[in-house]
Structures are given as structure tokens and as C-alpha cells.
Amino acid sequence: MKAFISGCAGPRLEPQETAFFAGEQPFGLILFKRNCREPSEIRDLVAGFRYSVGRPDAPVFIDQEGGRVQRLQPPLWPAYPPARAIGRVAEADREAGRRAAWLHGRLIAADLRALDIDVNCLPVLDVIAPGANDAIGDRSFGTDAYVVAALGRSLADGLMAGGVLPVMKHIPGQGRATSDSHVNLPVIESDIATLAGSDFVPFAELADLPIAMTAHVVVNAVDRAHAATVSASVIRDIIRKRIGFDGLLVSDDVSMHALSGDYSARAAAIYAAGCDLVLHCNGRTEEMREIGGAAPALGGKSRERATRALQARREPAPLDVDAAREEFLALLARVGWPAVS
């Protein structure tokens, strides 16, 4: 088993992909909209991946947030609100907001487990700051770090109650970024005291979660030369020590334009900085081969963290899905969703 997570190109595995997975043994698979057409196809794709790596419990990831980041889309799957809508419920009624966040996680988990998907890259714990780029925007619960933390906890609890592992992102915080890391490398200018009093708070409050995803942002107060994903000082001093996260640390997508160099070099820098796993999403075979060739066997502390994360998976608790969805929609109706922006 190697220290990377891979995508694939389409709704079914091609022979070369099956051979690649069998030979390179990625830790897990991540799915995108291009992979998700029909429920039966998705289940076959998941089963094919697990068969190819010879691990029936190999984790399968997805970004199913709601709002504009929703890989499973209507009409086959329900529409879900962006996190900001849940934040607005909480602003009016804190307990109603927490309940809405839990239901959000629990209902999404029900959708995912029906497809044999068991890891969701959620909750988004970035705290939005004035003037930030909208790459995060309404994907965040809002501007209050403690509200973000409380809602993130409830959402993560809902996912786990439904048998799906949460991945908190984007550690140590991307809510101040004034550009989009898909396009270029954002720089966070704020001092450590400001970041510790806001941006780091939700991650510290949820540091017991099993998995976290890094932010491709430069934190100038810590390391002016490297994005957090490839910064040993950010990972060691901020993520591991100050925030206190000792779970499985996954890079954000290595193919994003915030990073530079060929894919082997990017992967090597991510491992050297202290990330446990490299994430490669776009399913391009040539790039996948570069990542696989650069990836070490998953061992040592990283393997221990991976084992702990997978052991946190549980069987879903019972749920009346129809009643839960009715309650959820009623809570969101308080803020006018789906019309709310």
C-alpha cells in the first residue's frame, strides 16, 4: 500500500487503470462528477477499485459538500445547501444550526453509503475574512471561528453516525486567501496571533477527527517561501503542535496550479514536509504514474495514522431518511434556502 490517493478518468475503470491500481497500490480512490453517472455504475467502479488493489476495505473518497461542490447531483441525488446557509440558521438559532449541520452530514452519509463510498472531504472549517476570494466563499459556515467549529463538529458527527469518515479542510485555514489556489498560490499576510485567534480555532477544536486536508496557501508568518502543503515548519509547528492534529494528513490536490514543478517533484516535496498522503485527482494516467512512482510505501507513523483513521469507520446508525430530510428542509426554509445566496 502506497502513500497516495488517486482519481480515475471516467465512470468505469479502463484496463490500464485497473493494472495501475494493482501494481501501484494507492491507499484510496477519490471520485468526481465525471465518475458519477448512475448508482449501479458507481458501485461497480468502487468494487472494481477495491478488487484491483486486493483490499475490500480500501477507502473511497468524494467531495460532497453541497452548494457548488457536489459531485452527486440532482435529479438522481438530492440538492444540498452550501455551508453558509447552515451558518445563517445558526446565526438565528444556535441549536437549530447545529441540528441542521448534523442532519446535513447524516443525510449525505446515507447517500454515500448506498454507493459504498465511505470518506467525505467535509467539513470545510475555513473561517471567511473580509476581502477573501470566493474560492471558499459560501462553502464556509461563516466568519465566527467558534460557530464554524461548532457546526463543523455537528456535521462531522452526522457523517460518522452514517458510517462515513469526515475529512476536515483546509488546514491550517484558507479563509483569508485573496486568490484561488486552483489558479495560483495565495498568500496569507496575517500575524500568528490573529490566525491563532480565528483561522486555527476550528481545526484545534476538531483536532481529534481522523483525517485533515491541507491548504495550498503561504502562511507568511511561518514560512514565506512555501505553501503550507509543502512547508515542514507549517506542518510541524502549526498543524501538529499548535493546532494539535495528529491524525492522517492528506495534501489538497497535487495538480492544482498553486504548486509548481513536475509531479514527482511536487509529491516528493509534500512527503518531505510531513504530509502522510498525496492526493491526485484528475485521473490523467501519465500524471498518476508520476505520483505512483514517487510515492513511498505507507509506513511508520503515517501507516499508524492511516490505520487509526480506518478503524474509526463504523456501521451506520438507524435513520428514517424521509423524516430526517423533511426536518432538514424545514430548518433551511427558515433562511429561505434554496433561494438564499
RAQUIDA-V530022 format. One record per backbone hydrogen bond with DSSP energy under -1.0 kcal/mol. CO is the residue of the C=O (numbers start at 0). NH is the residue of the N-H. Records with the same first field share a line. If there is no record, write none. Layout:
BEGIN
CO: NH  NH
END
This chain:
BEGIN
0: 297
1: 3
2: 277
3: 26
4: 279
5: 29
13: 17
14: 18
15: 19
16: 20
17: 21
18: 22
19: 23
20: 24
24: 1
27: 5
28: 60
31: 34
32: 35
37: 41
38: 42
39: 43
40: 44
41: 45
42: 46
43: 47
44: 48
45: 49
46: 50
47: 51
48: 52
49: 54
54: 57
58: 28
59: 117  118
60: 30
61: 120
65: 68
68: 64  65
72: 76
79: 66
81: 84
82: 86
83: 87
84: 88
85: 89
86: 90
87: 91
88: 92
92: 96
93: 97
94: 98
95: 99
96: 100
97: 101
98: 102
99: 103
100: 104
101: 105
102: 106
103: 107
104: 108
105: 109
106: 110
107: 111
108: 112
109: 113
111: 114  116
112: 115
117: 164
119: 121  166
121: 166
122: 168
128: 131
135: 138
136: 139
137: 83
141: 127
143: 147
144: 148
145: 149
146: 150
147: 151
148: 152
149: 153
150: 154
151: 155
152: 156
153: 157
154: 158
155: 159
156: 160
157: 161
158: 163
159: 162
160: 316
164: 119
167: 212
168: 124
169: 172
170: 214
173: 176
174: 128
176: 132
179: 182  183
180: 257
181: 256
185: 217
187: 219
190: 194
191: 195
192: 196
194: 197  199
199: 203
200: 204
201: 205
203: 206
205: 208
209: 247
210: 167
211: 249
212: 170
214: 216
216: 227
217: 187
218: 221  222
226: 229
227: 230
230: 234
231: 235
232: 236
233: 237  238
234: 239
235: 240
236: 241
237: 242
238: 244
247: 211
248: 275  276
249: 213
252: 255
255: 258
261: 265
262: 266
263: 267
264: 268
265: 269
266: 270
267: 271
268: 272
269: 274
276: 250
277: 4
278: 253
283: 287
284: 288
285: 289
286: 290
287: 291
288: 292
289: 293
290: 294
295: 2
298: 302
299: 303
300: 304
301: 305
302: 306
303: 307
304: 308
305: 309
306: 310
308: 311
309: 312
318: 320
319: 323
320: 324
321: 325
322: 326
323: 327
324: 328
325: 329
326: 330
327: 331
328: 332
331: 334  336
332: 335
335: 338
END
